[in-house]
Structures are given as structure tokens and as C-alpha cells.
Amino acid sequence: MSDTPTTPLPNEQPTVPLTTLRTDADAAAAESHAPPAPAPTADSRHRPLFATIFWGVLLLAFAGFMVVRTVLPAAPDPTLWLLSTVIVIGLALVVAGIAAASRRAG
């Protein structure tokens, strides 16, 4: 830290955002010239976020692993666990793809 004292800034008027300087007449004029918002259509649905899907799959895999460890008397082979996880995720992707294709077709 430095031992030199700091000097205060000169007293200046605080800046005001432009939105607060507008009068009611200006706001009404701006709203009257604004284009109308487009009506929502069936195709403008929000898509799910990747992070949500990723964490959901991760938690489901962990829950499945805990169920298998609890139900089976011996711990499953890690290779078998990874193979079955890849197969289940692949099947889920195929089912989701078929579901998405059938929605678009119909």
C-alpha cells in the first residue's frame, strides 16, 4: 500500500440515466411508434438448456448406480457398469430422436 494520501474528487453533479429524463409525452410517443410484438406461434417454444439435461442425466446415472449397489449383494464389475450406462444413454437418444421426428411430422 502507498503512503501518499488520496485527494477527493471535485463535487460534480451525478449523471442521470437517459430513461429518467424522458417525459410522459416522450414515452407515449415512443410507444405509439413501436412495432407491435409478434404473436407467439407453436414453433417459437423455448428449447431445454443443455446444462439442465446434462445434470439430470448425471444425477440419474448416480441414482442408478446407488440402486444397483444397494440391491445386488456384490459390487458390479465397473466394465459392465460403463457398458450398460452407454447402452442406456444410446437407447435414450434413439427414443428422443424418434419422439422429436414424430412431433415434427405430425
Backbone as JSON Lines, residues from 0, in Angstrom:
{"i":0,"aa":"M","n":[0.83,-1.16,0.0],"ca":[0.0,0.0,0.0],"c":[0.88,1.24,0.0]}
{"i":1,"aa":"S","n":[0.37,2.27,-0.6],"ca":[1.12,3.51,-0.71],"c":[0.82,4.41,0.48]}
{"i":2,"aa":"D","n":[1.82,5.23,0.86],"ca":[1.64,6.16,1.96],"c":[1.14,7.53,1.49]}
{"i":3,"aa":"T","n":[0.99,7.72,0.19],"ca":[0.53,9.02,-0.3],"c":[-0.97,9.14,-0.08]}
{"i":4,"aa":"P","n":[-1.41,10.28,0.43],"ca":[-2.85,10.44,0.68],"c":[-3.61,10.61,-0.64]}
{"i":5,"aa":"T","n":[-4.84,10.23,-0.6],"ca":[-5.68,10.38,-1.78],"c":[-6.41,11.7,-1.71]}
{"i":6,"aa":"T","n":[-6.7,12.25,-2.86],"ca":[-7.44,13.51,-2.89],"c":[-8.85,13.22,-3.36]}
{"i":7,"aa":"P","n":[-9.85,13.85,-2.72],"ca":[-11.23,13.6,-3.13],"c":[-11.52,14.23,-4.49]}
{"i":8,"aa":"L","n":[-12.45,13.66,-5.2],"ca":[-12.86,14.2,-6.48],"c":[-13.66,15.48,-6.26]}
{"i":9,"aa":"P","n":[-13.62,16.39,-7.21],"ca":[-14.42,17.61,-7.05],"c":[-15.91,17.28,-7.08]}
{"i":10,"aa":"N","n":[-16.68,18.09,-6.4],"ca":[-18.13,17.86,-6.36],"c":[-18.73,18.12,-7.73]}
{"i":11,"aa":"E","n":[-19.21,17.08,-8.34],"ca":[-19.84,17.18,-9.64],"c":[-21.25,16.65,-9.52]}
{"i":12,"aa":"Q","n":[-22.09,17.09,-10.42],"ca":[-23.46,16.6,-10.44],"c":[-23.44,15.13,-10.88]}
{"i":13,"aa":"P","n":[-24.19,14.28,-10.2],"ca":[-24.22,12.87,-10.63],"c":[-24.91,12.77,-11.99]}
{"i":14,"aa":"T","n":[-24.46,11.81,-12.75],"ca":[-25.09,11.61,-14.05],"c":[-26.44,10.94,-13.88]}
{"i":15,"aa":"V","n":[-27.35,11.28,-14.75],"ca":[-28.71,10.74,-14.7],"c":[-28.91,9.89,-15.94]}
{"i":16,"aa":"P","n":[-29.44,8.68,-15.79],"ca":[-29.69,7.86,-16.98],"c":[-30.68,8.55,-17.91]}
{"i":17,"aa":"L","n":[-30.54,8.3,-19.2],"ca":[-31.41,8.93,-20.18],"c":[-32.87,8.56,-20.01]}
{"i":18,"aa":"T","n":[-33.14,7.38,-19.49],"ca":[-34.53,6.96,-19.36],"c":[-35.28,7.8,-18.33]}
{"i":19,"aa":"T","n":[-34.58,8.35,-17.36],"ca":[-35.27,9.16,-16.36],"c":[-35.52,10.58,-16.85]}
{"i":20,"aa":"L","n":[-34.84,11.01,-17.91],"ca":[-35.03,12.36,-18.44],"c":[-36.23,12.44,-19.38]}
{"i":21,"aa":"R","n":[-36.77,11.32,-19.79],"ca":[-37.9,11.32,-20.71],"c":[-39.16,11.76,-20.0]}
{"i":22,"aa":"T","n":[-39.96,12.53,-20.68],"ca":[-41.24,12.95,-20.11],"c":[-42.3,11.93,-20.48]}
{"i":23,"aa":"D","n":[-43.49,12.09,-19.91],"ca":[-44.58,11.17,-20.23],"c":[-44.99,11.29,-21.7]}
{"i":24,"aa":"A","n":[-44.92,12.49,-22.25],"ca":[-45.26,12.67,-23.66],"c":[-44.26,11.96,-24.55]}
{"i":25,"aa":"D","n":[-42.98,12.01,-24.18],"ca":[-41.96,11.31,-24.95],"c":[-42.19,9.8,-24.9]}
{"i":26,"aa":"A","n":[-42.53,9.3,-23.73],"ca":[-42.76,7.86,-23.57],"c":[-43.97,7.42,-24.38]}
{"i":27,"aa":"A","n":[-45.05,8.23,-24.37],"ca":[-46.25,7.88,-25.13],"c":[-45.95,7.9,-26.62]}
{"i":28,"aa":"A","n":[-45.15,8.87,-27.08],"ca":[-44.8,8.95,-28.5],"c":[-43.94,7.76,-28.9]}
{"i":29,"aa":"A","n":[-43.03,7.38,-28.04],"ca":[-42.16,6.23,-28.35],"c":[-42.97,4.95,-28.41]}
{"i":30,"aa":"E","n":[-43.95,4.81,-27.52],"ca":[-44.76,3.59,-27.52],"c":[-45.68,3.53,-28.72]}
{"i":31,"aa":"S","n":[-46.15,4.68,-29.19],"ca":[-47.06,4.67,-30.33],"c":[-46.33,4.32,-31.62]}
{"i":32,"aa":"H","n":[-45.03,4.61,-31.71],"ca":[-44.27,4.31,-32.91],"c":[-43.59,2.95,-32.86]}
{"i":33,"aa":"A","n":[-43.66,2.28,-31.74],"ca":[-43.03,0.97,-31.6],"c":[-43.83,-0.06,-32.39]}
{"i":34,"aa":"P","n":[-43.14,-0.97,-33.09],"ca":[-43.88,-2.01,-33.81],"c":[-44.52,-2.97,-32.82]}
{"i":35,"aa":"P","n":[-45.67,-3.52,-33.17],"ca":[-46.32,-4.46,-32.25],"c":[-45.49,-5.73,-32.09]}
{"i":36,"aa":"A","n":[-45.55,-6.29,-30.92],"ca":[-44.8,-7.52,-30.65],"c":[-45.44,-8.66,-31.43]}
{"i":37,"aa":"P","n":[-44.62,-9.54,-32.01],"ca":[-45.2,-10.66,-32.77],"c":[-45.9,-11.62,-31.83]}
{"i":38,"aa":"A","n":[-46.97,-12.18,-32.32],"ca":[-47.73,-13.15,-31.53],"c":[-46.95,-14.45,-31.46]}
{"i":39,"aa":"P","n":[-46.93,-15.09,-30.29],"ca":[-46.2,-16.35,-30.18],"c":[-46.85,-17.43,-31.04]}
{"i":40,"aa":"T","n":[-46.02,-18.2,-31.69],"ca":[-46.51,-19.29,-32.52],"c":[-46.15,-20.62,-31.87]}
{"i":41,"aa":"A","n":[-46.66,-21.67,-32.46],"ca":[-46.39,-23.01,-31.9],"c":[-44.93,-23.38,-32.06]}
{"i":42,"aa":"D","n":[-44.24,-22.82,-33.09],"ca":[-42.85,-23.17,-33.32],"c":[-41.88,-22.36,-32.47]}
{"i":43,"aa":"S","n":[-42.35,-21.32,-31.78],"ca":[-41.44,-20.47,-31.0],"c":[-41.32,-20.92,-29.55]}
{"i":44,"aa":"R","n":[-41.4,-22.21,-29.34],"ca":[-41.23,-22.74,-27.99],"c":[-39.78,-22.66,-27.56]}
{"i":45,"aa":"H","n":[-39.57,-22.53,-26.26],"ca":[-38.2,-22.49,-25.75],"c":[-37.64,-23.91,-25.73]}
{"i":46,"aa":"R","n":[-36.38,-24.02,-26.1],"ca":[-35.72,-25.32,-26.08],"c":[-35.11,-25.54,-24.7]}
{"i":47,"aa":"P","n":[-35.01,-26.8,-24.28],"ca":[-34.39,-27.07,-22.97],"c":[-32.9,-26.74,-23.01]}
{"i":48,"aa":"L","n":[-32.38,-26.34,-21.87],"ca":[-30.97,-25.99,-21.76],"c":[-30.13,-27.25,-21.65]}
{"i":49,"aa":"F","n":[-28.94,-27.22,-22.25],"ca":[-28.05,-28.37,-22.23],"c":[-27.61,-28.7,-20.8]}
{"i":50,"aa":"A","n":[-27.32,-27.66,-20.01],"ca":[-26.85,-27.89,-18.64],"c":[-27.91,-28.63,-17.82]}
{"i":51,"aa":"T","n":[-29.17,-28.3,-18.02],"ca":[-30.24,-28.98,-17.28],"c":[-30.29,-30.46,-17.64]}
{"i":52,"aa":"I","n":[-30.19,-30.74,-18.93],"ca":[-30.23,-32.13,-19.37],"c":[-28.99,-32.88,-18.88]}
{"i":53,"aa":"F","n":[-27.83,-32.25,-18.97],"ca":[-26.58,-32.88,-18.53],"c":[-26.65,-33.25,-17.06]}
{"i":54,"aa":"W","n":[-27.04,-32.3,-16.19],"ca":[-27.08,-32.59,-14.76],"c":[-28.17,-33.6,-14.43]}
{"i":55,"aa":"G","n":[-29.27,-33.57,-15.18],"ca":[-30.32,-34.58,-14.96],"c":[-29.83,-35.97,-15.28]}
{"i":56,"aa":"V","n":[-29.12,-36.13,-16.39],"ca":[-28.58,-37.44,-16.77],"c":[-27.53,-37.88,-15.75]}
{"i":57,"aa":"L","n":[-26.69,-36.94,-15.32],"ca":[-25.66,-37.28,-14.34],"c":[-26.28,-37.76,-13.02]}
{"i":58,"aa":"L","n":[-27.3,-37.06,-12.56],"ca":[-27.96,-37.47,-11.31],"c":[-28.69,-38.8,-11.46]}
{"i":59,"aa":"L","n":[-29.32,-39.02,-12.63],"ca":[-29.97,-40.31,-12.85],"c":[-28.96,-41.45,-12.88]}
{"i":60,"aa":"A","n":[-27.8,-41.21,-13.49],"ca":[-26.77,-42.26,-13.51],"c":[-26.28,-42.56,-12.1]}
{"i":61,"aa":"F","n":[-26.08,-41.51,-11.31],"ca":[-25.64,-41.73,-9.93],"c":[-26.71,-42.47,-9.12]}
{"i":62,"aa":"A","n":[-27.98,-42.1,-9.31],"ca":[-29.06,-42.79,-8.6],"c":[-29.15,-44.25,-9.03]}
{"i":63,"aa":"G","n":[-28.98,-44.51,-10.33],"ca":[-28.99,-45.9,-10.8],"c":[-27.84,-46.7,-10.23]}
{"i":64,"aa":"F","n":[-26.67,-46.07,-10.15],"ca":[-25.51,-46.74,-9.56],"c":[-25.77,-47.08,-8.09]}
{"i":65,"aa":"M","n":[-26.36,-46.17,-7.35],"ca":[-26.65,-46.42,-5.93],"c":[-27.71,-47.51,-5.76]}
{"i":66,"aa":"V","n":[-28.69,-47.55,-6.67],"ca":[-29.71,-48.61,-6.59],"c":[-29.07,-49.97,-6.85]}
{"i":67,"aa":"V","n":[-28.21,-50.04,-7.86],"ca":[-27.55,-51.31,-8.18],"c":[-26.66,-51.76,-7.03]}
{"i":68,"aa":"R","n":[-25.92,-50.83,-6.42],"ca":[-25.07,-51.2,-5.28],"c":[-25.88,-51.66,-4.08]}
{"i":69,"aa":"T","n":[-27.07,-51.1,-3.91],"ca":[-27.91,-51.46,-2.76],"c":[-28.6,-52.8,-2.99]}
{"i":70,"aa":"V","n":[-29.09,-53.04,-4.21],"ca":[-29.88,-54.24,-4.49],"c":[-28.99,-55.47,-4.63]}
{"i":71,"aa":"L","n":[-27.88,-55.35,-5.34],"ca":[-27.03,-56.51,-5.56],"c":[-26.14,-56.77,-4.34]}
{"i":72,"aa":"P","n":[-25.95,-58.03,-3.99],"ca":[-25.11,-58.33,-2.83],"c":[-23.63,-58.03,-3.07]}
{"i":73,"aa":"A","n":[-23.18,-58.21,-4.3],"ca":[-21.77,-57.93,-4.62],"c":[-21.71,-56.7,-5.53]}
{"i":74,"aa":"A","n":[-20.61,-55.99,-5.46],"ca":[-20.46,-54.8,-6.3],"c":[-20.35,-55.22,-7.77]}
{"i":75,"aa":"P","n":[-21.03,-54.51,-8.67],"ca":[-20.95,-54.88,-10.09],"c":[-19.58,-54.54,-10.67]}
{"i":76,"aa":"D","n":[-19.25,-55.23,-11.73],"ca":[-18.0,-55.01,-12.43],"c":[-18.02,-53.61,-13.06]}
{"i":77,"aa":"P","n":[-16.98,-52.8,-12.9],"ca":[-17.0,-51.45,-13.48],"c":[-17.15,-51.44,-15.0]}
{"i":78,"aa":"T","n":[-16.59,-52.43,-15.68],"ca":[-16.73,-52.51,-17.13],"c":[-18.18,-52.75,-17.51]}
{"i":79,"aa":"L","n":[-18.83,-53.65,-16.8],"ca":[-20.24,-53.92,-17.04],"c":[-21.08,-52.68,-16.75]}
{"i":80,"aa":"W","n":[-20.75,-51.95,-15.7],"ca":[-21.47,-50.72,-15.34],"c":[-21.33,-49.68,-16.44]}
{"i":81,"aa":"L","n":[-20.12,-49.46,-16.96],"ca":[-19.91,-48.48,-18.02],"c":[-20.6,-48.91,-19.32]}
{"i":82,"aa":"L","n":[-20.52,-50.2,-19.64],"ca":[-21.16,-50.69,-20.85],"c":[-22.68,-50.52,-20.79]}
{"i":83,"aa":"S","n":[-23.26,-50.87,-19.68],"ca":[-24.71,-50.73,-19.56],"c":[-25.12,-49.25,-19.54]}
{"i":84,"aa":"T","n":[-24.3,-48.38,-18.97],"ca":[-24.6,-46.94,-18.98],"c":[-24.59,-46.4,-20.4]}
{"i":85,"aa":"V","n":[-23.6,-46.78,-21.19],"ca":[-23.53,-46.34,-22.58],"c":[-24.72,-46.86,-23.38]}
{"i":86,"aa":"I","n":[-25.12,-48.09,-23.15],"ca":[-26.27,-48.67,-23.85],"c":[-27.55,-47.93,-23.47]}
{"i":87,"aa":"V","n":[-27.75,-47.64,-22.2],"ca":[-28.96,-46.94,-21.76],"c":[-29.0,-45.52,-22.32]}
{"i":88,"aa":"I","n":[-27.88,-44.82,-22.31],"ca":[-27.85,-43.46,-22.87],"c":[-28.1,-43.51,-24.37]}
{"i":89,"aa":"G","n":[-27.54,-44.48,-25.07],"ca":[-27.79,-44.63,-26.5],"c":[-29.26,-44.89,-26.8]}
{"i":90,"aa":"L","n":[-29.88,-45.77,-26.02],"ca":[-31.31,-46.04,-26.21],"c":[-32.14,-44.79,-25.92]}
{"i":91,"aa":"A","n":[-31.76,-44.03,-24.9],"ca":[-32.49,-42.79,-24.59],"c":[-32.38,-41.79,-25.74]}
{"i":92,"aa":"L","n":[-31.21,-41.7,-26.37],"ca":[-31.04,-40.8,-27.51],"c":[-31.86,-41.25,-28.7]}
{"i":93,"aa":"V","n":[-31.93,-42.54,-28.94],"ca":[-32.72,-43.05,-30.06],"c":[-34.2,-42.78,-29.81]}
{"i":94,"aa":"V","n":[-34.68,-43.03,-28.62],"ca":[-36.09,-42.78,-28.29],"c":[-36.41,-41.29,-28.4]}
{"i":95,"aa":"A","n":[-35.51,-40.44,-27.91],"ca":[-35.75,-38.99,-28.01],"c":[-35.75,-38.54,-29.46]}
{"i":96,"aa":"G","n":[-34.88,-39.1,-30.28],"ca":[-34.87,-38.76,-31.71],"c":[-36.14,-39.18,-32.41]}
{"i":97,"aa":"I","n":[-36.64,-40.38,-32.1],"ca":[-37.91,-40.84,-32.7],"c":[-39.06,-39.96,-32.25]}
{"i":98,"aa":"A","n":[-39.07,-39.59,-30.97],"ca":[-40.12,-38.72,-30.45],"c":[-40.09,-37.34,-31.13]}
{"i":99,"aa":"A","n":[-38.9,-36.78,-31.31],"ca":[-38.77,-35.47,-31.96],"c":[-39.19,-35.55,-33.42]}
{"i":100,"aa":"A","n":[-38.82,-36.63,-34.11],"ca":[-39.21,-36.79,-35.52],"c":[-40.71,-36.95,-35.66]}
{"i":101,"aa":"S","n":[-41.34,-37.67,-34.74],"ca":[-42.79,-37.86,-34.82],"c":[-43.53,-36.56,-34.51]}
{"i":102,"aa":"R","n":[-43.0,-35.71,-33.66],"ca":[-43.64,-34.41,-33.37],"c":[-43.57,-33.5,-34.59]}
{"i":103,"aa":"R","n":[-42.43,-33.5,-35.25],"ca":[-42.29,-32.63,-36.43],"c":[-43.13,-33.12,-37.59]}
{"i":104,"aa":"A","n":[-43.3,-34.42,-37.71],"ca":[-44.08,-34.97,-38.81],"c":[-45.58,-34.73,-38.62]}
{"i":105,"aa":"G","n":[-46.01,-34.72,-37.37],"ca":[-47.45,-34.65,-37.1],"c":[-47.94,-33.36,-36.65]}
